[in-house]
Amino acid sequence: MKLNKSLKKLKGDASARIFFRNTKEKSSSIIVYANKDKRSNLLIYDSINKILLKNNILAPKLLSENYSKNYIEIKDFGNRTIFKLLRNSRINKLVILKKIIRLLVKLQLIQQREVKDFKKKNYKIPYYYPKILLEEAKLFSEWYIDQYLVKSQRLIFKKKFNRIVKNSLLLTIPHPRMHLRKFVLLPLFEIYPHWSHPLFKKNIKYFLDKVKYQRLKKIKID
């Protein structure tokens, strides 16, 4: 893609997408460019954003698209990132982390799995079985090692990463007996007091009452 003076290249994510800030208009926007696997990197990318927006979760809105020329234009959220926030020593990091966990819970509660993409075709979110999760994890792994590791370190990292991820996929998350653990329920209640168990259909206060006699010891972390 040829750059003009109004386009500034930005840091990317673990994908084939390339991001540019467009400052040509009065208000800036983001150009998302992908010259390979356009369906995943542009069409599906925007479809997921649409689902998030419909469920009141902040995501970049599509402003325009030029799919034939491999790019879309989306809303610009500015330069502020979660990494910059966490590096700020005056920021209460616990508050930020609680917000992240609340957002993850909100994402898990989304029931909508289908939406029309900007080509007016239906897109349905696939179920993330272990095989798909492993492939998604590998995408990040491959992006990370190319960015930050020298050639001699890459093979070692790949072997360790694949072993850890494969073992993780054997876990049941959340833990099948989490509702019987006070040390799990109390922090969860603090972060998300309206949580209810998806199988037992009981709220968190119900389970806390059942485990109120379990003793916990507070520890101080310096």
Secondary structure, 3 states (H helix, E strand, C coil): CCCCCCEEECCCCCCCCEEEEECCCCCCEEEEECCCCHHHHHHHHHHHHHHHHHCCCCCCCEEEEEHHHCEEEEECCCCCCHHHHHHCCCCCHHHHHHHHHHHHHHHHCCCCCEEECCCCCEEECCCCCHHHHHHHHHHHHHHHHHHHCCHHHHHHHHHHHHHHHHHHCCCCCCCCCHHHCHHHHHHHHHHCCCCECCCCCCEHHHHHHHCCCCCCCCCCCC
